[in-house]
């Protein structure tokens, strides 16, 4: 049996079928298989620090058990961004919501079919999920609410819950699962041992302070060294800038826009980088409906045009999907006056009936019946984002402005920020 081989051979990092596992990966593999085949408990909690090969291990064990990713084994994550990380690693994945919920809109109409009451969106738990699913793998477990986790477990399918316990906890609520792991991967895998990002993350996790200097593609520099010339160079090269506070985020976004020659245009210009700051589960981003326009989704905008009443329209392309979502109404207030004009849940009227009339020198749109309404989206510039917004994402090249001192959980903040980088990191302290 697989578990027997794992127990005898993997403990010493031996290789089976051309795949080498570390000692703690071997122990975890044996325990996961034993749990899946023989234990009565529904949940198995697997923790893994940066560089320990958690995603690789889970994918490997799933296949060794004879399960098929995307069919008998479903990989899910709490956000579209987190799911996209798995997809880019070659693992078919979707969001938790798309697996266990359906979206319903309640609209009251009159005898003529006209809408006479506000519509609202709600998520309804599915009565059942695909009977072929034997295992659900939940990644980034710490970001999943207790209510959603309860709904996920209600189907009786075994759940392998994975996450990094050294990262930041959820902004709202709590999730205690990662404090009770069955096993925790600590040993850095062979291919990551020489990765300076992983070594730096390990040092931070253990309470150490990053040393100033350069090692490979990791540079730790002081704020005094971070001159205007250096700022311009590293900001231009970064895929993502990560900061701690909203004040710093706003300042850096203005600075980067100026570097791009955008000074007197408050609204987003063609191709600018934006982040969604408001959950809108009514707007799907792909044809299958796996991904939604929710808080933290980053992408680029196009075809931006300003409307009346503090509204604009834009097309938005998430950075992990090929196609744009067209004609999204968005709140222009945050760009033009520094605060949102429309409240949470406000609707933008999209008219099919109307007539343009002239009263004196003013052209006015006289409205008749509203045929459809659409929730107002919220976007902000995303050249720089806070560490909390970046959680669950990965970027090739990252610049971190260390503001960990602003937070009680400073070590977790810095560890999370550092581990967003895959290949290149500049840390400014």
C-alpha positions as a Markdown table, in Angstrom:
| # | Residue | x | y | z |
|---|---|---|---|---|
| 1 | Unk | 0.0 | 0.0 | 0.0 |
| 2 | Unk | 1.0 | 3.6 | -0.5 |
| 3 | Unk | 1.0 | 4.4 | 3.2 |
| 4 | Unk | 3.2 | 1.4 | 4.0 |
| 5 | Unk | 5.7 | 2.5 | 1.3 |
| 6 | Unk | 5.6 | 6.0 | 2.6 |
| 7 | Unk | 6.2 | 4.9 | 6.2 |
| 8 | Unk | 9.1 | 2.7 | 5.3 |
| 9 | Unk | 10.8 | 4.6 | 2.5 |
| 10 | Unk | 9.8 | 8.3 | 2.6 |
| 11 | Unk | 10.9 | 8.9 | 6.1 |
| 12 | Unk | 14.5 | 9.2 | 4.8 |
| 13 | Unk | 13.6 | 11.2 | 1.8 |
| 14 | Unk | 13.9 | 8.3 | -0.6 |
| 15 | Unk | 12.5 | 8.5 | -4.1 |
| 16 | Unk | 9.5 | 6.5 | -5.4 |
| 17 | Unk | 8.3 | 6.7 | -9.0 |
| 18 | Unk | 10.8 | 9.5 | -9.7 |
| 19 | Unk | 9.4 | 11.8 | -7.0 |
| 20 | Unk | 11.5 | 12.6 | -3.9 |
| 21 | Unk | 9.7 | 13.7 | -0.8 |
| 22 | Unk | 11.2 | 15.3 | 2.3 |
| 23 | Unk | 10.9 | 13.5 | 5.7 |
| 24 | Unk | 8.0 | 15.6 | 6.9 |
| 25 | Unk | 6.3 | 15.4 | 3.5 |
| 26 | Unk | 6.6 | 11.6 | 3.7 |
| 27 | Unk | 5.0 | 11.6 | 7.2 |
| 28 | Unk | 2.2 | 13.9 | 6.0 |
| 29 | Unk | 1.6 | 11.7 | 2.9 |
| 30 | Unk | 1.2 | 8.6 | 5.0 |
| 31 | Unk | -1.1 | 10.3 | 7.5 |
| 32 | Unk | -3.3 | 11.8 | 4.8 |
| 33 | Unk | -3.7 | 8.5 | 3.1 |
| 34 | Unk | -4.5 | 6.8 | 6.4 |
| 35 | Unk | -7.0 | 9.5 | 7.2 |
| 36 | Unk | -8.7 | 9.3 | 3.8 |
| 37 | Unk | -9.0 | 5.5 | 3.8 |
| 38 | Unk | -9.5 | 4.6 | 7.4 |
| 39 | Unk | -10.3 | 7.5 | 9.8 |
| 40 | Unk | -13.8 | 8.6 | 10.6 |
| 41 | Unk | -13.0 | 12.3 | 11.0 |
| 42 | Unk | -14.1 | 14.5 | 8.2 |
| 43 | Unk | -11.4 | 17.1 | 8.4 |
| 44 | Unk | -7.6 | 16.8 | 8.0 |
| 45 | Unk | -5.7 | 20.0 | 8.7 |
| 46 | Unk | -2.3 | 20.3 | 6.9 |
| 47 | Unk | -0.2 | 23.3 | 7.6 |
| 48 | Unk | 2.9 | 24.3 | 5.7 |
| 49 | Unk | 5.4 | 27.1 | 5.8 |
| 50 | Unk | 6.7 | 28.9 | 2.8 |
| 51 | Unk | 9.0 | 26.7 | 0.7 |
| 52 | Unk | 7.9 | 23.4 | 2.2 |
| 53 | Unk | 6.1 | 22.2 | -0.9 |
| 54 | Unk | 2.6 | 22.0 | 0.5 |
| 55 | Unk | 0.8 | 22.4 | -2.9 |
| 56 | Unk | 3.1 | 19.8 | -4.5 |
| 57 | Unk | 2.5 | 17.3 | -1.7 |
| 58 | Unk | -1.2 | 17.6 | -1.8 |
| 59 | Unk | -1.4 | 17.2 | -5.6 |
| 60 | Unk | 1.0 | 14.3 | -5.4 |
| 61 | Unk | -1.0 | 12.5 | -2.7 |
| 62 | Unk | -4.3 | 13.1 | -4.4 |
| 63 | Unk | -3.0 | 11.4 | -7.6 |
| 64 | Unk | -1.3 | 8.6 | -5.6 |
| 65 | Unk | -4.7 | 7.8 | -4.0 |
| 66 | Unk | -6.1 | 7.3 | -7.5 |
| 67 | Unk | -8.2 | 10.5 | -7.4 |
| 68 | Unk | -8.6 | 12.8 | -10.3 |
| 69 | Unk | -8.1 | 16.6 | -9.7 |
| 70 | Unk | -11.1 | 18.5 | -10.9 |
| 71 | Unk | -13.4 | 15.4 | -10.7 |
| 72 | Unk | -13.2 | 13.1 | -7.8 |
| 73 | Unk | -10.9 | 15.5 | -5.9 |
| 74 | Unk | -12.0 | 19.2 | -6.0 |
| 75 | Unk | -9.5 | 21.9 | -5.2 |
| 76 | Unk | -11.1 | 25.1 | -4.0 |
| 77 | Unk | -10.0 | 28.4 | -2.5 |
| 78 | Unk | -11.8 | 31.3 | -0.8 |
| 79 | Unk | -11.1 | 33.8 | -3.5 |
| 80 | Unk | -10.6 | 33.9 | -7.2 |
| 81 | Unk | -7.0 | 35.2 | -6.7 |
| 82 | Unk | -6.1 | 32.3 | -4.5 |
| 83 | Unk | -7.7 | 29.8 | -6.9 |
| 84 | Unk | -5.7 | 31.3 | -9.8 |
| 85 | Unk | -2.5 | 30.6 | -7.9 |
| 86 | Unk | -3.4 | 26.9 | -7.9 |
| 87 | Unk | -4.4 | 27.0 | -11.5 |
| 88 | Unk | -1.1 | 28.5 | -12.5 |
| 89 | Unk | 0.6 | 25.7 | -10.7 |
| 90 | Unk | -1.2 | 23.2 | -12.9 |
| 91 | Unk | -3.9 | 22.3 | -10.4 |
| 92 | Unk | -7.6 | 22.6 | -11.6 |
| 93 | Unk | -9.3 | 24.8 | -9.0 |
| 94 | Unk | -12.3 | 27.0 | -8.4 |
| 95 | Unk | -13.7 | 29.1 | -5.6 |
| 96 | Unk | -15.6 | 27.6 | -2.6 |
| 97 | Unk | -18.7 | 29.6 | -3.5 |
| 98 | Unk | -18.9 | 28.2 | -7.0 |
| 99 | Unk | -18.8 | 24.7 | -5.6 |
| 100 | Unk | -21.4 | 24.9 | -2.9 |
| 101 | Unk | -23.7 | 27.9 | -3.6 |
| 102 | Unk | -26.0 | 29.1 | -6.3 |
| 103 | Unk | -26.9 | 32.7 | -6.8 |
| 104 | Unk | -30.5 | 33.8 | -6.7 |
| 105 | Unk | -32.1 | 37.2 | -7.4 |
| 106 | Unk | -35.5 | 38.1 | -6.1 |
| 107 | Unk | -37.4 | 40.6 | -8.2 |
| 108 | Unk | -41.1 | 41.5 | -7.8 |
| 109 | Unk | -42.9 | 42.5 | -11.0 |
| 110 | Unk | -46.3 | 43.8 | -11.8 |
| 111 | Unk | -48.9 | 42.4 | -14.2 |
| 112 | Unk | -47.1 | 44.0 | -17.1 |
| 113 | Unk | -43.8 | 42.5 | -16.2 |
| 114 | Unk | -42.3 | 45.7 | -15.0 |
| 115 | Unk | -40.0 | 45.6 | -12.0 |
| 116 | Unk | -41.7 | 47.2 | -9.0 |
| 117 | Unk | -39.4 | 46.3 | -6.1 |
| 118 | Unk | -35.6 | 46.3 | -5.4 |
| 119 | Unk | -33.9 | 43.1 | -6.5 |
| 120 | Unk | -31.5 | 41.5 | -4.1 |
| 121 | Unk | -28.9 | 38.8 | -4.4 |
| 122 | Unk | -28.5 | 35.9 | -2.1 |
| 123 | Unk | -26.4 | 32.8 | -2.0 |
| 124 | Unk | -28.3 | 29.5 | -1.5 |
| 125 | Unk | -26.5 | 26.4 | -0.5 |
| 126 | Unk | -26.9 | 23.6 | -3.0 |
| 127 | Unk | -28.8 | 20.6 | -1.9 |
| 128 | Unk | -26.1 | 18.4 | -3.2 |
| 129 | Unk | -22.8 | 18.5 | -5.0 |
| 130 | Unk | -21.5 | 16.1 | -7.6 |
| 131 | Unk | -21.7 | 12.6 | -6.2 |
| 132 | Unk | -18.3 | 11.7 | -7.8 |
| 133 | Unk | -16.5 | 14.1 | -5.5 |
| 134 | Unk | -14.7 | 12.0 | -2.8 |
| 135 | Unk | -12.3 | 14.7 | -1.5 |
| 136 | Unk | -12.4 | 18.5 | -1.2 |
| 137 | Unk | -9.0 | 20.2 | -0.9 |
| 138 | Unk | -9.5 | 23.6 | 0.7 |
| 139 | Unk | -6.5 | 26.0 | 0.2 |
| 140 | Unk | -5.8 | 29.2 | 2.1 |
| 141 | Unk | -8.1 | 27.8 | 4.9 |
| 142 | Unk | -7.4 | 30.8 | 7.2 |
| 143 | Unk | -9.3 | 33.1 | 4.9 |
| 144 | Unk | -12.5 | 31.0 | 5.0 |
| 145 | Unk | -15.3 | 32.1 | 7.4 |
| 146 | Unk | -16.7 | 29.7 | 9.9 |
| 147 | Unk | -20.2 | 29.9 | 8.2 |
| 148 | Unk | -18.8 | 28.9 | 4.8 |
| 149 | Unk | -16.7 | 26.1 | 6.4 |
| 150 | Unk | -19.8 | 24.8 | 8.1 |
| 151 | Unk | -21.7 | 24.8 | 4.8 |
| 152 | Unk | -18.8 | 23.0 | 3.1 |
| 153 | Unk | -18.7 | 20.3 | 5.6 |
| 154 | Unk | -22.5 | 19.7 | 5.5 |
| 155 | Unk | -22.1 | 17.5 | 2.4 |
| 156 | Unk | -20.3 | 14.9 | 4.3 |
| 157 | Unk | -17.3 | 14.8 | 1.9 |
| 158 | Unk | -13.9 | 14.6 | 3.5 |
| 159 | Unk | -12.0 | 17.9 | 3.5 |
| 160 | Unk | -8.3 | 18.3 | 3.4 |
| 161 | Unk | -7.8 | 21.9 | 4.8 |
| 162 | Unk | -4.5 | 23.5 | 4.0 |
| 163 | Unk | -2.8 | 26.8 | 4.9 |
| 164 | Unk | 0.2 | 28.6 | 6.2 |
| 165 | Unk | -0.2 | 29.3 | 9.9 |
| 166 | Unk | 2.5 | 32.0 | 9.9 |
| 167 | Unk | 0.5 | 34.3 | 7.7 |
| 168 | Unk | -1.9 | 37.1 | 8.8 |
| 169 | Unk | -5.2 | 36.0 | 10.2 |
| 170 | Unk | -8.5 | 37.2 | 8.6 |
| 171 | Unk | -9.2 | 40.9 | 8.8 |
| 172 | Unk | -12.7 | 40.1 | 10.1 |
| 173 | Unk | -13.7 | 37.1 | 12.2 |
| 174 | Unk | -11.5 | 34.2 | 13.0 |
| 175 | Unk | -10.6 | 30.8 | 11.8 |
| 176 | Unk | -9.0 | 28.5 | 14.4 |
| 177 | Unk | -8.5 | 25.4 | 12.2 |
| 178 | Unk | -4.8 | 26.2 | 11.5 |
| 179 | Unk | -4.1 | 26.3 | 15.2 |
| 180 | Unk | -5.0 | 22.6 | 15.4 |
| 181 | Unk | -3.0 | 20.9 | 12.6 |
| 182 | Unk | -2.7 | 17.2 | 12.2 |
| 183 | Unk | 0.8 | 17.8 | 10.7 |
| 184 | Unk | 2.9 | 20.8 | 9.8 |
| 185 | Unk | 5.5 | 20.9 | 7.1 |
| 186 | Unk | 8.6 | 22.7 | 8.3 |
| 187 | Unk | 11.4 | 21.3 | 6.2 |
| 188 | Unk | 12.3 | 23.4 | 3.1 |
| 189 | Unk | 12.2 | 21.3 | -0.1 |
| 190 | Unk | 15.3 | 20.7 | -2.1 |
| 191 | Unk | 14.5 | 23.1 | -4.9 |
| 192 | Unk | 13.8 | 25.9 | -2.5 |
| 193 | Unk | 16.8 | 25.6 | -0.2 |
| 194 | Unk | 18.8 | 28.1 | -2.2 |
| 195 | Unk | 15.9 | 30.5 | -2.7 |
| 196 | Unk | 16.8 | 33.7 | -0.8 |
| 197 | Unk | 13.1 | 34.7 | -0.5 |
| 198 | Unk | 12.3 | 31.4 | 1.3 |
| 199 | Unk | 15.4 | 31.9 | 3.5 |
| 200 | Unk | 14.3 | 35.4 | 4.4 |
| 201 | Unk | 10.8 | 34.3 | 5.1 |
| 202 | Unk | 12.0 | 31.6 | 7.4 |
| 203 | Unk | 14.2 | 34.1 | 9.3 |
| 204 | Unk | 11.2 | 36.4 | 9.7 |
| 205 | Unk | 8.9 | 33.6 | 10.8 |
| 206 | Unk | 11.4 | 32.6 | 13.5 |
| 207 | Unk | 11.5 | 36.2 | 14.8 |
| 208 | Unk | 14.7 | 37.4 | 13.1 |
| 209 | Unk | 15.2 | 40.8 | 11.4 |
| 210 | Unk | 16.2 | 41.0 | 7.8 |
| 211 | Unk | 19.8 | 42.1 | 7.3 |
| 212 | Unk | 20.5 | 45.0 | 4.9 |
| 213 | Unk | 22.2 | 43.9 | 1.7 |
| 214 | Unk | 21.7 | 41.9 | -1.5 |
| 215 | Unk | 21.5 | 38.2 | -2.0 |
| 216 | Unk | 20.6 | 37.0 | -5.4 |
| 217 | Unk | 17.3 | 38.6 | -6.4 |
| 218 | Unk | 16.5 | 39.8 | -2.9 |
| 219 | Unk | 17.6 | 43.3 | -1.8 |
| 220 | Unk | 17.0 | 44.7 | 1.7 |
| 221 | Unk | 17.6 | 48.4 | 1.8 |
| 222 | Unk | 17.2 | 51.2 | 4.3 |
| 223 | Unk | 14.7 | 54.1 | 3.8 |
| 224 | Unk | 17.7 | 56.4 | 3.7 |
| 225 | Unk | 19.1 | 54.5 | 0.7 |
| 226 | Unk | 15.6 | 54.6 | -1.0 |
| 227 | Unk | 16.3 | 57.8 | -2.9 |
| 228 | Unk | 14.1 | 59.2 | -5.6 |
| 229 | Unk | 16.2 | 57.7 | -8.3 |
| 230 | Unk | 16.1 | 54.2 | -6.6 |
| 231 | Unk | 12.3 | 54.6 | -6.0 |
| 232 | Unk | 11.7 | 55.3 | -9.7 |
| 233 | Unk | 13.7 | 52.3 | -10.8 |
| 234 | Unk | 12.3 | 49.7 | -8.4 |
| 235 | Unk | 8.7 | 50.9 | -8.8 |
| 236 | Unk | 8.9 | 50.6 | -12.6 |
| 237 | Unk | 10.3 | 47.0 | -12.3 |
| 238 | Unk | 7.8 | 45.8 | -9.7 |
| 239 | Unk | 4.8 | 43.6 | -10.6 |
| 240 | Unk | 3.3 | 44.7 | -7.2 |
| 241 | Unk | 4.1 | 47.2 | -4.5 |
| 242 | Unk | 3.0 | 46.1 | -1.0 |
| 243 | Unk | 2.5 | 48.6 | 1.9 |
| 244 | Unk | 0.9 | 48.6 | 5.3 |
| 245 | Unk | -1.4 | 51.6 | 5.6 |
| 246 | Unk | -4.0 | 53.2 | 3.3 |
| 247 | Unk | -2.2 | 56.6 | 3.6 |
| 248 | Unk | 1.0 | 55.1 | 2.2 |
| 249 | Unk | -0.9 | 53.2 | -0.5 |
| 250 | Unk | -2.6 | 56.4 | -1.8 |
| 251 | Unk | 0.7 | 58.3 | -1.8 |
| 252 | Unk | 2.6 | 55.6 | -3.7 |
| 253 | Unk | -0.2 | 55.2 | -6.3 |
| 254 | Unk | 0.0 | 58.9 | -7.0 |
| 255 | Unk | 3.7 | 58.6 | -7.3 |
| 256 | Unk | 3.6 | 55.7 | -9.7 |
| 257 | Unk | 0.9 | 57.4 | -11.9 |
| 258 | Unk | 3.2 | 60.5 | -12.1 |
| 259 | Unk | 6.1 | 58.2 | -13.2 |
| 260 | Unk | 3.8 | 57.1 | -16.0 |
| 261 | Unk | 3.1 | 60.7 | -17.0 |
| 262 | Unk | -0.5 | 60.7 | -15.5 |
| 263 | Unk | -0.8 | 63.9 | -13.5 |
| 264 | Unk | -3.9 | 65.9 | -14.2 |
| 265 | Unk | -6.3 | 63.0 | -14.8 |
| 266 | Unk | -8.0 | 61.8 | -11.6 |
| 267 | Unk | -10.0 | 59.0 | -13.3 |
| 268 | Unk | -8.3 | 55.8 | -14.4 |
| 269 | Unk | -6.8 | 55.9 | -17.8 |
| 270 | Unk | -6.5 | 53.2 | -20.4 |
| 271 | Unk | -4.6 | 50.2 | -19.1 |
| 272 | Unk | -4.2 | 51.4 | -15.6 |
| 273 | Unk | -4.0 | 48.9 | -12.7 |
| 274 | Unk | -7.0 | 48.7 | -10.4 |
| 275 | Unk | -8.2 | 46.7 | -7.5 |
| 276 | Unk | -11.8 | 45.9 | -6.7 |
| 277 | Unk | -12.7 | 47.0 | -3.1 |
| 278 | Unk | -16.3 | 45.8 | -2.8 |
| 279 | Unk | -17.7 | 42.3 | -3.0 |
| 280 | Unk | -20.2 | 41.9 | -5.9 |
| 281 | Unk | -21.1 | 38.3 | -6.2 |
| 282 | Unk | -23.7 | 39.1 | -8.9 |
| 283 | Unk | -20.9 | 39.9 | -11.4 |
| 284 | Unk | -19.1 | 36.8 | -12.8 |
| 285 | Unk | -15.7 | 37.2 | -14.5 |
| 286 | Unk | -15.7 | 34.0 | -16.6 |
| 287 | Unk | -18.1 | 32.0 | -18.7 |
| 288 | Unk | -18.3 | 29.1 | -16.2 |
| 289 | Unk | -19.1 | 31.4 | -13.3 |
| 290 | Unk | -16.2 | 30.2 | -11.1 |
| 291 | Unk | -14.8 | 33.7 | -10.4 |
| 292 | Unk | -16.7 | 36.8 | -9.3 |
| 293 | Unk | -15.9 | 40.5 | -8.9 |
| 294 | Unk | -15.0 | 40.5 | -5.2 |
| 295 | Unk | -12.8 | 42.5 | -2.9 |
| 296 | Unk | -9.1 | 42.2 | -3.7 |
| 297 | Unk | -9.4 | 41.2 | -7.4 |
| 298 | Unk | -6.7 | 43.1 | -9.3 |
| 299 | Unk | -6.6 | 43.8 | -13.0 |
| 300 | Unk | -6.5 | 46.5 | -15.7 |
| 301 | Unk | -9.1 | 48.8 | -17.0 |
| 302 | Unk | -10.1 | 50.0 | -20.5 |
| 303 | Unk | -12.7 | 52.0 | -22.2 |
| 304 | Unk | -13.2 | 54.3 | -19.2 |
| 305 | Unk | -15.9 | 56.9 | -19.5 |
| 306 | Unk | -17.5 | 59.3 | -17.0 |
| 307 | Unk | -21.3 | 59.4 | -16.6 |
| 308 | Unk | -23.7 | 61.5 | -14.5 |
| 309 | Unk | -24.3 | 61.3 | -10.8 |
| 310 | Unk | -20.8 | 60.4 | -9.7 |
| 311 | Unk | -20.8 | 57.3 | -11.9 |
| 312 | Unk | -18.5 | 56.0 | -14.6 |
| 313 | Unk | -18.3 | 52.9 | -16.8 |
| 314 | Unk | -15.3 | 50.8 | -17.6 |
| 315 | Unk | -14.2 | 47.4 | -18.9 |
| 316 | Unk | -12.1 | 45.3 | -16.4 |
| 317 | Unk | -9.7 | 42.5 | -17.1 |
| 318 | Unk | -8.6 | 40.5 | -14.1 |
| 319 | Unk | -4.9 | 39.8 | -14.1 |
| 320 | Unk | -5.5 | 36.0 | -14.0 |
| 321 | Unk | -8.1 | 35.8 | -16.8 |
| 322 | Unk | -7.8 | 36.5 | -20.5 |
| 323 | Unk | -11.1 | 38.4 | -21.1 |
| 324 | Unk | -12.6 | 41.7 | -19.9 |
| 325 | Unk | -15.9 | 42.2 | -18.1 |
| 326 | Unk | -17.5 | 45.0 | -20.0 |
| 327 | Unk | -19.6 | 48.0 | -19.0 |
| 328 | Unk | -19.1 | 47.9 | -15.2 |
| 329 | Unk | -20.6 | 51.0 | -13.5 |
| 330 | Unk | -18.2 | 52.3 | -10.9 |
| 331 | Unk | -18.1 | 55.0 | -8.2 |
| 332 | Unk | -15.9 | 57.9 | -9.4 |
| 333 | Unk | -16.0 | 59.7 | -6.1 |
| 334 | Unk | -12.9 | 58.0 | -4.7 |
| 335 | Unk | -10.9 | 59.2 | -7.6 |
| 336 | Unk | -12.3 | 62.8 | -7.9 |
| 337 | Unk | -12.8 | 63.7 | -4.2 |
| 338 | Unk | -11.1 | 61.1 | -2.1 |
| 339 | Unk | -14.2 | 59.3 | -0.9 |
| 340 | Unk | -17.0 | 57.2 | -2.3 |
| 341 | Unk | -20.1 | 59.0 | -3.6 |
| 342 | Unk | -22.4 | 56.0 | -3.6 |
| 343 | Unk | -23.1 | 53.8 | -0.6 |
| 344 | Unk | -22.8 | 50.1 | -0.2 |
| 345 | Unk | -25.4 | 48.3 | -2.4 |
| 346 | Unk | -26.4 | 51.4 | -4.3 |
| 347 | Unk | -27.6 | 50.7 | -7.9 |
| 348 | Unk | -26.8 | 52.5 | -11.1 |
| 349 | Unk | -29.7 | 53.0 | -13.4 |
| 350 | Unk | -29.2 | 51.6 | -16.9 |
| 351 | Unk | -32.0 | 52.9 | -19.0 |
| 352 | Unk | -33.7 | 51.5 | -22.1 |
| 353 | Unk | -36.2 | 54.3 | -22.2 |
| 354 | Unk | -35.5 | 58.0 | -22.0 |
| 355 | Unk | -35.5 | 61.2 | -24.0 |
| 356 | Unk | -33.0 | 64.0 | -24.2 |
| 357 | Unk | -34.8 | 67.4 | -23.7 |
| 358 | Unk | -33.4 | 70.9 | -23.6 |
| 359 | Unk | -34.3 | 73.4 | -20.9 |
| 360 | Unk | -32.5 | 76.7 | -21.7 |
| 361 | Unk | -28.8 | 75.8 | -22.2 |
| 362 | Unk | -29.0 | 72.6 | -20.3 |
| 363 | Unk | -29.4 | 69.2 | -21.8 |
| 364 | Unk | -31.3 | 66.8 | -19.5 |
| 365 | Unk | -32.2 | 63.2 | -19.7 |
| 366 | Unk | -35.8 | 62.8 | -18.7 |
| 367 | Unk | -36.2 | 59.3 | -17.4 |
| 368 | Unk | -39.2 | 57.1 | -17.9 |
| 369 | Unk | -39.0 | 53.5 | -16.7 |
| 370 | Unk | -35.9 | 51.7 | -15.3 |
| 371 | Unk | -35.7 | 48.4 | -17.1 |
| 372 | Unk | -32.6 | 47.1 | -15.3 |
| 373 | Unk | -30.4 | 48.1 | -12.4 |
| 374 | Unk | -26.8 | 47.2 | -11.7 |
| 375 | Unk | -24.9 | 47.5 | -8.5 |
| 376 | Unk | -22.2 | 50.2 | -8.4 |
| 377 | Unk | -18.7 | 48.8 | -8.3 |
| 378 | Unk | -15.8 | 50.2 | -6.3 |
| 379 | Unk | -12.3 | 50.3 | -7.7 |
| 380 | Unk | -9.1 | 52.0 | -6.6 |
| 381 | Unk | -5.6 | 52.2 | -8.1 |
| 382 | Unk | -3.5 | 49.1 | -7.4 |
| 383 | Unk | 0.1 | 49.9 | -8.3 |
| 384 | Unk | 0.4 | 49.6 | -4.5 |
| 385 | Unk | -1.9 | 47.6 | -2.3 |
| 386 | Unk | -1.9 | 46.7 | 1.4 |
| 387 | Unk | -0.6 | 43.4 | 2.6 |
| 388 | Unk | -4.0 | 42.3 | 3.6 |
| 389 | Unk | -5.3 | 42.9 | 0.1 |
| 390 | Unk | -2.3 | 41.0 | -1.4 |
| 391 | Unk | -2.9 | 37.9 | 0.8 |
| 392 | Unk | -3.6 | 34.8 | -1.3 |
| 393 | Unk | -1.8 | 36.2 | -4.3 |
| 394 | Unk | 1.7 | 35.7 | -5.7 |
| 395 | Unk | 3.8 | 38.0 | -8.0 |
| 396 | Unk | 7.1 | 37.5 | -9.8 |
| 397 | Unk | 8.6 | 40.8 | -8.6 |
| 398 | Unk | 7.5 | 42.5 | -5.4 |
| 399 | Unk | 8.6 | 45.7 | -3.6 |
| 400 | Unk | 7.6 | 45.8 | 0.1 |
| 401 | Unk | 7.6 | 49.0 | 2.1 |
| 402 | Unk | 8.0 | 47.6 | 5.6 |
| 403 | Unk | 5.2 | 49.1 | 7.7 |
| 404 | Unk | 5.0 | 46.1 | 10.0 |
| 405 | Unk | 5.5 | 48.3 | 13.0 |
| 406 | Unk | 2.0 | 49.7 | 12.5 |
| 407 | Unk | 0.4 | 46.3 | 13.4 |
| 408 | Unk | 0.3 | 44.2 | 16.6 |
| 409 | Unk | 1.1 | 41.1 | 14.6 |
| 410 | Unk | 4.1 | 42.7 | 13.0 |
| 411 | Unk | 6.0 | 39.4 | 12.4 |
| 412 | Unk | 3.0 | 37.9 | 10.6 |
| 413 | Unk | 2.6 | 41.0 | 8.5 |
| 414 | Unk | 6.2 | 41.0 | 7.3 |
| 415 | Unk | 6.2 | 37.3 | 6.7 |
| 416 | Unk | 3.0 | 37.5 | 4.6 |
| 417 | Unk | 4.4 | 40.5 | 2.6 |
| 418 | Unk | 7.7 | 38.8 | 1.9 |
| 419 | Unk | 6.1 | 35.5 | 0.8 |
| 420 | Unk | 4.0 | 37.3 | -1.9 |
| 421 | Unk | 7.2 | 37.4 | -4.0 |
| 422 | Unk | 8.1 | 34.4 | -6.2 |
| 423 | Unk | 11.3 | 35.5 | -8.0 |
| 424 | Unk | 12.4 | 39.0 | -7.0 |
| 425 | Unk | 12.0 | 41.0 | -3.8 |
| 426 | Unk | 13.0 | 44.5 | -2.7 |
| 427 | Unk | 12.4 | 45.1 | 1.0 |
| 428 | Unk | 12.6 | 48.7 | 2.2 |
| 429 | Unk | 13.0 | 49.0 | 6.0 |
